[in-house]
Amino acid sequence: MPKINADTLEEHRSKVMKDLLDGTERILLSHGSRRLTTAAVAAEAGIARNSIYRYVHSVDVLVEMVLTRGFEEWTAQVRAAADAAPDARSAVIAYVHSNLTQAFSGQHELQQALPASELTPSARARIGMMHRGIAAVLRDSVAALDTSNPDLVASAVGALVDRAVTSSDTVDSPEDAARITAFTCAVAAAVVDADLTGATSVTDSPHPR
């Protein structure tokens, strides 16, 4: 057997791992968990079935790694958008826009491909941690505002984003995606502005008759 350079072996292992993760993701997006078997993943990755166990000890590990990769990429995009904003108010809007851009581009499909009940406890814990990481971007942006109700603003904007992201699974046209994104950004801006300007309660205004 020829001697293998350590760097070359590492590159080989990295490529195979990427192929395994990409193959797992394709199966999840195309067929959901019902077709997610060791043999199917190996075929997608172009390796022998038993070779998978040189890299991971189960398909569940691949699922967790795929979901983690998706969340890490999502969080990085959201963080980059918020960091590039010229001010805190713009950062909050950028947070909303970036989340919806990714959701409507299909990134949310991967998260929906596996019901929580089918995930291992480790995967559920990891996903929870990733969700908190994304939410932290919003909290950081709101904290930089001169707002009197930071927790309320963050909760309201976060709820808007969560609802819009959930709706992405039923949106078929780019026009509808753009409309929902623009509407959600506008509502988030209104929430921020209402707090920044110290808007009075609607109960202080006369009720329409």
N, C-alpha and C positions, 0 to 999 in steps of 0.2 A: 504494500500500500504506500503510495507516495506521501511524502511529508507535506502537511498542509500548514501554510503560514497562518498564524493566529489571526491577523487582520482579515485575511481572506475568509477564514472560517466564520468570523463575526459578521462579515458582510453577507455571507451565504445564509446564516441563521436569521439575520435581519430581513432579508428578502423573503425567505420562507414564511416568517412570522407575518410579514405584510400580506403575503398571498393568502395565508390562513384567515387573517382578519378581514381582508377584502372579500374573500369567498363567503365567510360567515355573514357579512353584511348584505351581500347580494341575495343570499338565500332568505334572510329575514325579510328583506324588502319585497322579494318576489313571491314568497310562499308562507311567510310567517314561521312560527316555531314547528309546525307540523312536519316540515321537510328537513329540519335541522338535525342531521345525524352525522356521526363520525365519517361514514362513507361519503355522504353528500359534500361535506366540507372538504374532505381530502380530494374528491374529484374536482371541485371548484378551484382548489389550490394547485392541482396538478401534481400531487404527491401520493404515495401509497398510503392506504388507510392507517396501517400500523405506525407509519412515520410520524403521525400527529403526536404520538405520546413521547416523542423526543423533545417536543416543545411545550406541550401543556398536558395536564393529566386528565382533562375532560373538556367536552364541548361547552360546558357551563363557564369554564374559565375564559374561553374565547368570546362568549356572549358578553361577559363582564368587561373584557378588554375592549370590545367593539363599542359598547355603550360609553365606556369611559373615554375612549378616543373621541367619540362624537361630542360628548359634553365638554371636553377640554377645548376642542376646536371652536365650539359654540361660545364658550366663556371667553376665549381669547379674542374672538371677533367683537363681542359685546364690549369687553374691556377696552379694546383698541378704539372703538367708535366713541366711547365715553371720554377716553383720555384725549382724543383729538378735538373734542368740542372746545370752543373758545371760552365758554363760561359754564357755571354749574347748571343754569337753566337749560342751556343747550345740551349739556351732558345727559340730563334726564330724558330729553326728547330723543337724543341719539341712542340711548339705552332701549327705548321703546322701538324705534325704527330698526335697529340692528336685530333685535329679537324677532320681529315680524318678518324682516327680510329673509332670515334664515329659515323660519318656520314655513314661509310660503315657497321657499326654494326646495322644499322636500326634506329638510333635516329632521322635522318632527316625525316623519313617517317611521323612522328607525325606532324612536322611543315608543311609538304606538304599536309596533310590530309584536311586542312581547307584553302580555298582561303582567301586572306586578305579581300575580299569584304564581307565575311560572318562573320567576327569578329566584335565585338563591338568596338567602339572608345577606350574604356578603355583597351581592350585586345591588340589592335594595338599599343597603347601608351606603354603598358607594354612590348610588344615584342621588340619595338624599343629601349627601355631602356636596355633590356637584350642583344640585339645585340651590343649596345655600351659598355656594360660591358665586353663582350668577346673581342671586339676590343681593349679595354683598356689593356688587357694582352699583346697583340702584341705591343702596343705603349710603354708600360713599358719596355719590353724586348729590343726593338730597342733603346729606350732612354739610356739604359745602355751600348750600343755599342759606340765606338769612331768613329762615322760616321759623315760625312759632310752633308749628305742629309737624315736625319731621317724621315721626312714626306714622301719623295719619296720612301724610302725603305719600310716603313710601308704600304703605299698605294699599292706598287707593290706586296708585300707578301700577303697582305689582298685580293687583286684581284685574285691571284693564288688560295688561299684557297677557296674563294667564288665560283670560277668556278669549282674547283674539288669537292666541296661539292654538288653543283648542279648536277654534273655528277653522283653522287652516286645513284641517283634514277634509273639509267639505267644500272648499273653494276650488273651482275648476279653471277659472280664467284669470289671466294677469290683470285685467281691468278690475275685477272684484278684489283681488289681493291688494292692488294699489289703493282702491277706495277704502278698504278696511284699515290699511296701514295709515293713510292720511287722516281718517276719522279718529283712530286711536291716538295718534300723535297729537291731534288737535285737542282732544279731551284731556290728555295728560298735561298739555301746556296750560289748559284752563284750570286744572286742579292746582298746578304750581302757582299760577298767577293769582288765583283766588286767595291762596294763603299768603303770598308775598304782599299783596295789596291790603290784606286784612279785611277781606270781604265780610259783610255782615250776614247774619243768618237770614234765610228767606222768610223765617217766621216774623222778622221785623217789618216786612213789606205787607201791604194790604192784600188780602186774599181775593183772587178774582171771583166774581159772582156770575 
